[in-house]
Amino acid sequence: MATDNPGSATDLVRNSSLYREFQAEREEILKHKWIESEKVGYDIGFERALTDWIIKHRSKWRKSRQALQGQAAHPAN
């Protein structure tokens, strides 16, 4: 009978590219939340910031991120 090692499962998730992308996107949303909250003078909340960021910035952010990852994978000599 195999035993599960919770530490290994946690490490596997944290080291996955999907989780790293989720974390990077979350950081961008939190930055957007802070900036937009500062503009209006009150906390706009995560859901509003998320929706606003997705509509205004997500596509461009992803394209930029993919381009950077492509450059890292295939550096010019």
Buried (B, 14 or more C-beta within 10 A) or exposed (E): EEEEEEEEEEEEEEEEEEEEEEEEBEEBBBEBBEEBBEEEEEEBEEEBBBEBBBEEBBEEBEEEBEEEEEEEEEEEE
